[in-house]
Amino acid sequence: MAKYLYGASVQGIQQFIFQTNELKDIVGASELVEFICTKLFKEVVGNGWKEANQVISAAGNVKYIFEDRTECEEVVRNFPRQVMTNAPGMTISQAVVELEDNFIKSINELEGKLRSQRNKPCKSITAGRLGIKRSPQTGFPITDMEKGVGYDSSTYAKRKHNRVIKLCQKSFGDDVDLKLSSIPFDVEKITGKNDWIAIIHADGNGLGKVVQKIGHHIEDFKQFSKELNKATIAAANDAFKKIKPENGWEKDIIPIRPIVLGGDDMTVIIRGELAIEYVTEFMKRFEQYSSVGDLSRILTKAGMKRLTACAGVAFIKSSYPFYYGYALAEQLCKYAKKKETATVISSLMFHKVQDSFVKSYEDIEQRELKTSNGNSFCFGPYYLNEGEEPNGYYTIEKLTSLCKKLDEEKNEGIKTGIRQWLTLMHDDEGKAYQRLKRLKTLNEDKDSTSIIDALTEGREITKQEKAFSAYDVLTYHTILNQQTKEETR
């Protein structure tokens, strides 16, 4: 008797989640995505639901095996309508293939059909007539009123699904005693001594290789998805514990809001000064948890000892649109995966947004990080484990160490001199190197020379062009140490 592999994928998840800068709506949207892929789908399937037939149900993706064609057809007819009713503004792609003995072949065929379906527009049910009052935040027609405030249908659904404690508990760990008063609803409460926050996006590397290797066996595929999700959550729990004891905010506002956590994806909004430390610990623990237990057993079949992860960190002002901040973080994450190594190694890229001009990271690199002679201040990515970084690149530890050294009072002159050198590098590289020579003359001791060289010697890109770390180090130093207001602690 034929079986059918059904797949559904939420379209435009990040646009749906980051539609506004309201934290309660962002978190509610994330919860709504999870609700659709789990409880709502189960409700639509109805009495025929079988836990054993569920393949994937996380991060905006559903894969399920139907044993009855009529039952499958019923879900295909009804599920999109239920999604758009429960989450106005959200649409999904659906596809179905007949399940073959070669499970990976069925998966590949299903993914191909889903990609085709994404190109077919779906009519929105949030359109409204002219003359109807619209939400000032989203521009959609107001459909619901609560305590004298009007909401469009999408925002209202997000508010209703905002289970703040649940998502935070999942991200921080069950042993963390959470109180609603400690979870910020205003993004400005996340900030500390300056107004910088960070959007972090991280995901695993090489998952396609694992799926291709073990996907022939459906039970391994299902187990892999389950164990991968557990490893990601455990890594996030440990990352939270890593930053928590170092900062005196336990009894006040917790300066981190999880947005997405599931599968191999992790997205958070966090106080700027905590971002690199948090994501570094996440990547370290993600590697650790993927190298033990059932996940390790499955990876061995794929010829792998562990999984790695890459991350993008977008430093933005708290008033900057989150959607653009997330888009930049996602691009930075992809950039970190591009480097030519035998396998993709755990690493991160970061960038501090300096203006309101929004384009791709490649455009930012050309506009802000290139000198007239073709030299670059795009030095990353920065690698997690010492000894794994390609020649000329730095580890995250070295980046952090250089920032700490620049913060020492005795190195204030070096910091000022490097800033002047950076400015001159954009305008006149000849004058820049004269300034650098003068800086080295004034700082001839061994420690000072090593700092200056680490910032200005550069990594060769071509025979004529180099990349320098000075810009990144000073940028991160500013995030860590700039004092523009009293800390929110």
C-alpha positions in Angstrom: 0.0 0.0 0.0 1.4 3.4 -1.0 2.6 5.9 1.5 2.9 9.6 1.0 5.6 12.0 2.3 4.0 15.4 2.9 6.1 18.6 3.4 5.1 22.1 4.4 7.4 25.1 4.8 6.5 28.5 6.2 7.4 31.3 3.7 9.1 34.5 4.8 9.5 33.5 8.5 12.0 36.3 9.4 9.9 38.9 7.6 6.9 37.7 9.6 8.8 37.7 12.9 10.6 41.0 12.5 7.6 42.9 11.1 7.9 45.5 13.9 10.4 46.4 16.7 8.0 45.4 19.4 9.6 42.6 21.4 6.3 41.2 22.5 5.2 40.9 18.8 8.5 39.4 17.7 8.4 36.7 20.4 4.8 36.1 19.8 5.4 35.6 16.1 8.2 33.1 16.8 5.8 31.2 19.1 3.2 31.3 16.4 5.5 29.7 13.9 6.2 26.9 16.3 2.5 26.5 17.1 1.7 26.1 13.4 4.3 23.4 12.8 3.4 21.4 15.9 -0.1 21.8 17.5 -2.0 23.3 14.6 -0.7 20.7 12.1 -1.6 17.9 14.5 -5.1 19.3 14.9 -5.6 19.5 11.2 -4.5 15.8 10.8 -7.0 14.9 13.5 -7.6 11.5 14.8 -5.3 9.8 12.3 -2.2 11.5 13.8 0.7 9.2 14.7 3.8 10.3 16.5 5.8 7.7 14.7 4.9 9.2 11.3 6.3 12.6 12.2 9.6 13.2 10.5 10.3 16.9 11.2 8.2 19.5 13.0 10.4 22.6 13.8 11.7 25.9 12.6 8.9 26.5 10.1 9.2 23.0 8.5 6.8 20.0 8.7 7.4 16.6 7.2 5.0 13.8 7.9 4.2 10.4 6.4 0.6 9.7 5.5 -0.6 6.1 5.1 -3.9 7.1 3.5 -4.2 9.2 0.3 -7.6 10.7 1.2 -6.3 11.8 4.6 -3.3 13.5 2.9 -5.5 15.3 0.4 -7.7 16.6 3.2 -4.7 18.1 5.0 -3.4 19.7 1.7 -6.8 21.3 1.3 -7.3 22.6 4.8 -3.9 23.3 6.3 -3.1 26.5 4.4 -6.4 28.0 5.3 -5.9 27.2 9.0 -2.4 28.7 8.9 -3.6 32.0 7.4 -6.6 32.1 9.8 -4.5 31.5 12.9 -1.5 33.6 11.7 -2.7 36.3 9.3 0.1 37.5 7.1 1.8 34.1 7.0 1.7 31.7 4.0 3.1 28.2 3.5 4.3 26.1 0.7 3.1 22.4 0.4 4.2 19.4 -1.6 3.6 15.7 -1.6 5.6 12.8 -3.1 5.0 9.1 -3.0 7.3 7.5 -0.4 9.9 5.2 -1.9 12.2 2.7 -0.2 15.0 5.1 -0.8 14.0 7.7 1.7 16.7 10.3 0.7 15.4 10.2 -2.9 11.9 11.0 -1.6 13.2 13.8 0.5 15.2 15.4 -2.4 12.1 15.1 -4.6 10.0 16.7 -2.0 12.4 19.6 -1.4 12.5 20.3 -5.1 8.7 20.6 -5.3 8.7 22.8 -2.2 11.2 25.2 -3.8 8.9 25.4 -6.9 5.9 26.1 -4.7 7.6 29.0 -3.0 7.6 30.9 -6.4 3.9 30.8 -6.5 2.3 33.8 -4.8 -0.4 33.3 -2.3 -3.3 35.8 -2.0 -3.2 37.6 1.4 -6.3 37.6 3.6 -5.1 40.8 5.4 -6.0 43.2 2.5 -8.6 45.8 3.5 -10.7 48.4 1.8 -9.8 52.0 1.4 -11.1 54.1 4.3 -10.5 51.5 6.9 -8.3 52.6 9.8 -4.9 50.9 9.7 -2.3 50.0 12.2 0.4 52.7 12.4 3.0 50.0 13.0 2.3 47.6 10.1 -0.1 49.5 7.8 -2.6 46.6 7.9 -6.3 47.1 8.6 -7.2 47.2 12.3 -9.5 44.3 13.1 -9.3 43.9 16.9 -9.5 46.3 19.8 -8.0 45.6 23.3 -8.0 48.1 26.1 -8.7 50.9 23.6 -5.8 50.0 21.3 -6.4 48.8 17.8 -4.5 45.9 16.3 -4.3 44.4 12.8 -5.2 40.7 12.6 -1.5 39.6 12.3 -0.3 41.6 15.3 -3.3 40.5 17.4 -2.5 36.8 16.7 1.1 37.4 17.7 0.1 39.0 21.0 -2.2 36.1 21.8 0.6 33.6 21.3 3.2 35.5 23.2 4.2 32.9 25.8 7.2 34.8 27.1 8.2 32.4 29.9 8.0 29.3 27.7 10.5 30.5 25.0 12.9 31.9 27.6 12.8 28.7 29.7 13.6 26.7 26.6 16.5 28.9 25.8 17.9 29.5 29.3 17.2 26.1 30.8 14.6 24.6 33.2 16.8 25.2 36.2 16.7 29.0 35.7 14.1 30.6 38.0 12.4 33.0 35.7 10.0 35.8 36.6 8.0 37.8 34.2 9.3 41.1 35.6 12.8 40.1 34.7 12.0 39.6 31.0 12.2 42.8 29.0 9.3 44.0 26.7 11.1 47.2 25.9 14.3 46.8 23.8 15.9 49.8 25.5 15.9 47.8 28.8 18.3 45.3 27.1 20.9 47.9 26.6 23.5 48.7 29.2 26.2 51.4 29.4 25.7 52.2 25.7 22.9 51.8 23.2 24.4 48.9 21.2 22.4 45.7 21.0 23.2 42.7 18.8 21.1 40.3 16.7 22.8 36.9 16.5 22.0 34.3 14.0 23.7 30.9 14.1 23.2 27.6 12.4 24.9 24.3 11.8 27.3 23.4 9.0 27.4 20.4 6.8 23.9 19.2 7.5 23.2 18.5 3.9 26.1 16.0 3.9 24.7 14.2 6.9 21.3 14.0 5.4 22.7 12.6 2.1 24.6 10.0 4.0 22.0 8.8 6.5 18.8 9.8 4.8 18.4 6.4 3.2 17.3 5.1 6.6 14.2 6.9 7.8 14.7 6.1 11.5 18.2 7.5 11.4 16.8 10.7 9.7 14.1 11.1 12.3 16.6 10.4 15.2 19.1 12.9 13.7 16.4 15.7 13.6 15.4 15.0 17.2 19.0 14.8 18.6 20.1 17.9 16.6 17.2 19.9 18.1 18.2 18.7 21.6 21.9 19.6 21.0 21.0 23.1 19.8 18.8 23.8 22.9 21.4 22.4 25.3 24.1 24.6 23.7 21.8 27.7 24.1 21.3 26.8 27.8 25.0 26.6 28.4 25.6 29.8 26.5 23.2 31.6 28.8 24.9 30.2 31.9 28.2 31.3 30.6 27.3 35.0 30.5 25.0 35.0 33.5 27.4 34.8 36.5 29.7 37.5 35.0 27.1 40.3 35.0 25.0 41.7 37.9 21.6 41.5 36.2 20.1 38.3 37.7 17.7 40.2 39.9 16.8 42.9 37.4 16.3 42.7 33.6 17.8 39.8 31.7 19.5 41.4 28.7 18.7 38.7 26.2 15.6 37.7 24.3 15.5 34.4 22.4 13.7 34.6 19.1 14.2 31.3 17.3 15.6 28.1 18.8 15.1 24.8 17.1 16.6 22.4 14.6 20.1 23.8 14.0 18.9 27.5 14.2 19.5 30.0 16.9 18.5 33.7 16.8 18.6 36.1 19.8 18.5 39.8 20.5 21.1 40.5 23.2 23.0 43.4 24.9 25.9 44.3 22.6 28.7 43.7 25.0 27.5 40.1 25.8 27.0 39.0 22.2 30.4 37.6 21.2 30.9 35.8 24.5 27.4 34.3 24.3 27.7 33.0 20.7 31.2 31.7 21.2 30.0 29.5 24.1 27.0 28.4 22.0 29.3 27.2 19.1 31.6 25.5 21.5 28.8 23.6 23.3 27.1 22.8 20.0 30.3 21.0 18.8 30.5 19.3 22.2 26.9 18.0 22.3 27.1 16.8 18.7 30.1 14.7 19.4 28.4 12.4 22.0 25.4 10.1 22.4 23.0 9.2 19.6 23.9 12.2 17.5 27.5 11.1 17.5 26.5 7.6 16.4 24.5 8.9 13.5 27.3 11.3 12.5 29.8 8.4 12.4 27.7 6.8 9.7 28.2 10.1 7.7 31.9 10.0 8.3 31.8 12.9 10.7 33.0 13.2 14.4 30.9 16.3 15.2 29.0 19.2 13.8 30.2 22.7 13.7 28.3 26.0 13.5 28.8 29.5 12.1 27.3 32.7 13.3 26.7 36.3 12.2 26.5 39.1 14.8 24.9 42.4 13.7 25.6 45.2 16.2 22.8 47.8 15.8 21.3 50.7 17.8 18.2 49.8 19.8 16.1 52.0 17.5 17.4 50.4 14.3 14.8 48.2 12.4 15.2 44.6 13.6 14.3 43.2 10.2 17.4 44.8 8.6 19.5 43.8 11.6 18.5 40.2 11.2 19.0 40.2 7.4 22.6 41.5 8.1 23.2 38.8 10.7 22.1 36.1 8.3 24.4 37.5 5.6 27.3 37.6 8.0 26.6 34.0 9.0 26.7 32.9 5.3 29.9 34.9 4.8 31.5 33.0 7.6 30.7 29.7 5.9 32.3 30.8 2.6 36.0 30.5 3.5 37.8 27.8 1.6 38.7 25.1 4.0 38.4 21.3 3.7 35.4 21.4 6.0 33.4 24.4 7.3 34.9 25.3 10.7 33.1 27.0 13.5 33.5 30.7 13.1 31.7 34.1 13.3 31.5 37.4 11.4 30.4 40.6 12.9 29.7 44.2 11.8 28.6 47.4 13.5 26.0 49.3 11.6 27.2 52.9 11.3 24.4 54.5 9.2 20.9 54.0 8.0 22.0 53.0 4.5 20.8 49.5 4.1 22.2 47.1 1.5 23.9 43.7 1.4 27.0 43.0 3.4 29.0 42.9 0.1 27.9 46.5 -0.6 28.8 47.5 3.0 32.2 45.9 2.5 32.9 47.8 -0.7 31.5 51.2 0.6 32.9 51.2 4.2 35.7 48.6 4.5 37.8 49.1 1.3 40.6 51.7 0.9 41.3 53.5 -2.4 44.1 51.1 -3.1 42.0 48.0 -2.6 43.1 47.1 0.9 40.3 45.8 3.2 39.3 46.2 6.8 37.0 43.1 6.5 39.4 40.8 8.4 37.0 38.0 9.5 35.7 35.4 10.0 37.1 34.7 13.4 37.5 31.0 14.3 36.4 29.2 17.4 39.3 26.7 18.0 42.9 27.6 18.0 44.9 25.6 15.4 41.9 25.3 13.0 42.0 28.9 11.7 43.4 29.2 8.1 46.8 31.0 7.8 46.6 34.7 8.6 43.2 34.5 10.2 42.5 35.1 14.0 40.6 33.1 16.6 37.8 34.7 18.6 40.1 34.5 21.6 42.8 36.6 19.9 40.2 39.2 18.9 39.1 39.4 22.5 42.6 39.5 23.8 43.6 42.4 21.6 40.5 44.3 22.8 41.5 43.7 26.5 45.1 44.9 25.8 43.8 48.1 24.1 41.7 48.8 27.2 44.8 49.0 29.4 45.6 52.6 30.4 49.2 52.3 29.2 48.0 51.5 25.7 45.7 54.6 25.3 48.3 56.2 23.0 48.3 53.1 20.7 44.6 53.1 20.5 44.5 56.8 19.5 47.4 56.2 17.0 45.6 53.3 15.4 42.4 55.3 14.9 44.4 58.0 13.2 46.1 55.4 11.0 42.7 54.0 10.0 41.4 57.4 9.0 44.5 58.1 6.9 44.3 54.7 5.2 41.0 55.7 3.6 42.4 59.1 2.4 46.1 58.7 1.8 47.9 55.4 2.5 51.3 57.1 2.2 50.5 59.4 5.1 49.0 56.4 6.9 52.3 54.5 6.9 54.2 57.6 8.0 51.8 57.8 11.0 52.3 54.1 11.6 56.1 54.5 11.6 55.9 57.3 14.1 53.6 55.2 16.3 56.1 52.4 16.4 58.9 54.8 17.2 56.9 56.0 20.2 56.1 52.5 21.4 59.2 50.4 21.0 58.8 47.9 23.9 58.0 44.3 22.9 54.4 44.3 24.2 53.4 47.5 22.4 55.1 46.4 19.1 53.2 43.1 19.2 49.9 44.8 19.6 50.6 47.3 16.8 51.8 44.6 14.4 48.7 42.4 15.2 46.5 45.3 14.2 48.4 46.6 11.1 50.5 43.9 9.5 47.6 42.5 7.7 46.7 39.2 5.9 47.5 38.9 2.3 44.5 38.8 0.0 46.4 39.3 -3.3 50.0 40.3 -4.0 48.9 43.9 -3.9 46.1 43.8 -1.4 45.8 43.1 2.3 43.2 42.8 5.0 43.8 44.4 8.4 42.3 43.6 11.8 42.5 47.1 13.3 39.0 48.2 12.3 37.3 45.1 13.8 39.3 45.2 17.0 38.5 48.9 17.6 34.9 48.3 16.7 34.5 45.5 19.2 36.4 47.5 21.8 33.9 50.3 21.4 31.0 47.9 21.9 32.6 46.5 25.0 33.7 49.8 26.6 31.9 52.8 25.2 30.0 54.6 28.0 27.2 56.8 26.7 24.6 56.4 29.5 24.0 54.8 32.9 23.8 51.0 32.7 20.5 49.4 32.9 21.2 46.8 35.5 
